[in-house]
């Protein structure tokens, strides 16, 4: 509560062994589950450092993919596509920088 997006992103990344300084707002997405409704705030970074470490609870394993895996949820595919679109435009990158 009261934490800015960039500060929260740094905190979450550091808990998984990663660090980044430049963040871009991709969007705010509703995610419906059978028992609850979440709002996801999607941020991206142009570069990061460190080796990702799964926490065993939220993330059991972390893998990098060149292409989006087939069973990826629709909202997550939309987030990735939006980031790819933003990255291609210097104006959009600057507009979305937080």
Rosetta silent file (secondary structure, phi, psi, omega in degrees, C-alpha in Angstrom):
SEQUENCE: XXXXXXXXXXXXXXXXXXXXXXXXXXXXXXXXXXXXXXXXXXXXXXXXXXXXXXXXXXXXXXXXXXXXXXXXXXXXXXXXXXXXXXXXXXXXXXXXXX
SCORE:     score description
SCORE:     0.000 S_00000001
   1 L     0.000  131.750  178.944    0.000    0.000    0.000 S_00000001
   2 L    79.508    5.585 -178.672    1.366    3.406   -0.953 S_00000001
   3 L   -95.120  132.386  178.477    4.188    1.860   -2.996 S_00000001
   4 L   -69.486  162.299 -177.718    4.771    3.178   -6.519 S_00000001
   5 H   -60.795  -46.647 -178.278    4.739    0.822   -9.500 S_00000001
   6 H   -63.432  -42.678  179.025    8.477    1.017  -10.205 S_00000001
   7 H   -63.694  -42.150  178.327    9.367    0.440   -6.540 S_00000001
   8 H   -63.883  -41.489  179.073    6.971   -2.516   -6.347 S_00000001
   9 H   -62.587  -43.580  177.887    8.420   -3.976   -9.566 S_00000001
  10 H   -61.193  -42.496 -179.685   11.977   -3.697   -8.184 S_00000001
  11 H   -63.242  -46.157 -178.744   10.914   -5.374   -4.928 S_00000001
  12 H   -66.344  -44.358  177.946    9.157   -8.251   -6.707 S_00000001
  13 H   -60.634  -43.800 -177.895   12.017   -8.774   -9.157 S_00000001
  14 H   -64.272  -30.631  177.901   14.600   -8.773   -6.367 S_00000001
  15 H   -69.643  -13.727  177.859   12.643  -11.466   -4.508 S_00000001
  16 L  -113.265   17.947  174.354   13.165  -13.636   -7.610 S_00000001
  17 L    81.179   15.889 -176.837   16.879  -12.842   -8.042 S_00000001
  18 E  -121.267  160.302  175.909   16.472  -10.165  -10.733 S_00000001
  19 E  -141.090  145.561  175.931   17.043   -6.423  -11.014 S_00000001
  20 L  -157.189  155.735 -179.618   15.865   -3.777  -13.493 S_00000001
  21 L  -121.801  -27.646 -178.422   15.548   -0.008  -13.511 S_00000001
  22 L  -100.956  123.246 -177.389   13.585    0.968  -16.598 S_00000001
  23 L  -126.029  148.013 -179.871    9.904    0.070  -16.525 S_00000001
  24 E  -130.093  134.685  177.472    7.074    0.556  -18.978 S_00000001
  25 E   -79.922  119.326  178.616    3.351    0.321  -18.278 S_00000001
  26 E   -90.406  -40.439  177.773    1.832   -2.198  -20.673 S_00000001
  27 E   163.928  177.431  177.343   -1.686   -2.084  -19.303 S_00000001
  28 E  -118.815  124.821 -171.039   -4.190   -3.024  -16.629 S_00000001
  29 E  -127.090  130.946  171.923   -5.987   -6.303  -17.218 S_00000001
  30 E   -77.459  138.791  177.065   -8.928   -8.001  -15.496 S_00000001
  31 E  -129.082  118.613 -178.839   -8.342  -11.692  -14.866 S_00000001
  32 E   -95.873  128.308  172.730  -11.307  -13.900  -13.982 S_00000001
  33 L  -115.117  161.294  179.453  -10.817  -17.058  -11.963 S_00000001
  34 L   -57.082  -33.674 -175.040  -13.610  -19.441  -10.922 S_00000001
  35 L  -110.366   -0.987 -178.914  -13.409  -18.257   -7.287 S_00000001
  36 L  -161.318  172.127  178.204  -12.153  -14.663   -7.601 S_00000001
  37 E  -128.578  124.493 -179.423  -11.539  -11.668   -9.828 S_00000001
  38 E  -115.057  158.702  170.585   -8.056  -10.085  -10.055 S_00000001
  39 E  -117.796  123.494  177.547   -6.669   -6.981  -11.666 S_00000001
  40 E  -104.055  130.376  172.869   -3.171   -7.382  -13.136 S_00000001
  41 E  -102.533  115.442 -174.418   -0.948   -4.383  -13.722 S_00000001
  42 E   -98.136  121.725  174.504    1.488   -5.383  -16.436 S_00000001
  43 E  -117.573  155.625  175.123    4.926   -3.763  -16.552 S_00000001
  44 E  -134.535  163.643  175.395    7.848   -4.608  -18.812 S_00000001
  45 L  -132.865  151.235  178.720   11.520   -3.736  -18.841 S_00000001
  46 L   -81.120  -23.974  179.610   13.969   -3.338  -21.670 S_00000001
  47 L  -157.221  153.601  179.464   16.806   -5.001  -19.765 S_00000001
  48 L  -147.546  169.055  174.886   17.443   -6.810  -16.514 S_00000001
  49 E  -133.396  162.785  179.007   20.247   -8.520  -14.643 S_00000001
  50 E   104.014  175.871  178.326   20.473  -11.583  -12.440 S_00000001
  51 L  -117.540  123.784 -177.476   19.372  -15.176  -12.640 S_00000001
  52 L   -63.918  136.883 -179.574   15.678  -15.876  -11.979 S_00000001
  53 L  -123.223  114.948  177.205   15.004  -17.951   -8.868 S_00000001
  54 L   -68.550  146.575 -178.840   11.578  -19.581   -8.454 S_00000001
  55 L   -90.688   -6.425  178.848   10.105  -19.288   -4.966 S_00000001
  56 L    82.795  -11.384  179.568    8.399  -22.701   -5.093 S_00000001
  57 L  -111.746  -68.393  179.268    5.007  -21.180   -4.298 S_00000001
  58 L   -74.405  -40.168  178.295    4.072  -18.583   -6.860 S_00000001
  59 L  -126.101  118.215  177.350    6.638  -19.844   -9.368 S_00000001
  60 L   -87.069  -29.785  173.847    7.774  -23.465   -9.326 S_00000001
  61 L  -152.862  154.196  179.104   10.019  -22.988  -12.352 S_00000001
  62 L  -125.971  128.640  178.750   11.016  -20.160  -14.631 S_00000001
  63 L  -135.175  151.515  176.687   11.834  -20.680  -18.292 S_00000001
  64 L   -99.725  141.449  179.906   12.500  -18.347  -21.202 S_00000001
  65 L  -128.646  142.110  172.543   10.639  -18.801  -24.476 S_00000001
  66 L   -78.468  -40.428  178.287   11.215  -17.364  -27.918 S_00000001
  67 L  -116.870  150.157 -179.772    7.568  -17.969  -28.848 S_00000001
  68 L   -66.122  126.211  177.621    4.564  -17.865  -26.568 S_00000001
  69 L   -59.157  148.459 -175.217    3.676  -21.430  -25.420 S_00000001
  70 L   -58.970  -34.341 -175.268    0.357  -22.734  -26.770 S_00000001
  71 L   -91.495   17.969  179.089   -1.331  -23.076  -23.365 S_00000001
  72 L   -74.339  136.356 -179.123   -0.658  -19.470  -22.299 S_00000001
  73 L   -60.714  149.819 -176.432   -3.769  -17.643  -21.087 S_00000001
  74 H   -55.418  -44.964  179.818   -5.452  -15.145  -23.391 S_00000001
  75 H   -61.731  -39.683 -178.508   -4.767  -12.152  -21.113 S_00000001
  76 H   -70.065  -37.062  175.509   -1.073  -13.014  -20.897 S_00000001
  77 H   -62.312  -42.996  178.816   -0.798  -13.374  -24.681 S_00000001
  78 H   -60.917  -41.726  178.972   -2.438   -9.945  -25.007 S_00000001
  79 H   -62.050  -45.136 -179.347    0.104   -8.459  -22.558 S_00000001
  80 H   -63.995  -44.605  179.365    3.048   -9.921  -24.497 S_00000001
  81 H   -62.337  -39.704  178.834    1.662   -8.701  -27.827 S_00000001
  82 H   -64.096  -42.256  178.268    1.129   -5.213  -26.395 S_00000001
  83 H   -62.980  -42.668  178.137    4.749   -5.094  -25.131 S_00000001
  84 H   -60.147  -39.067  179.124    6.031   -6.175  -28.554 S_00000001
  85 H   -66.928  -46.368 -178.614    3.996   -3.360  -30.127 S_00000001
  86 H   -62.929  -40.809 -177.922    5.227   -0.725  -27.651 S_00000001
  87 H   -60.581  -26.891 -177.321    8.883   -1.770  -28.073 S_00000001
  88 L   -78.115  -10.342 -174.859    8.743   -0.991  -31.803 S_00000001
  89 L  -122.484  113.782  177.128    7.885    2.678  -31.246 S_00000001
  90 H   -57.266  -35.415  179.157   10.261    5.117  -29.517 S_00000001
  91 H   -66.731  -43.258  179.112    7.294    7.439  -28.902 S_00000001
  92 H   -65.961  -39.344  177.417    5.237    4.677  -27.284 S_00000001
  93 H   -58.968  -47.809 -178.584    8.217    3.630  -25.142 S_00000001
  94 H   -65.310  -41.533  179.805    8.659    7.152  -23.856 S_00000001
  95 H   -61.788  -37.777 -174.704    4.904    7.607  -23.281 S_00000001
  96 H   -90.815   -3.385  179.991    4.656    4.341  -21.305 S_00000001
  97 E   -64.081  136.520  175.715    7.834    4.845  -19.208 S_00000001
  98 L  -116.567    0.000    0.000    7.168    4.984  -15.475 S_00000001
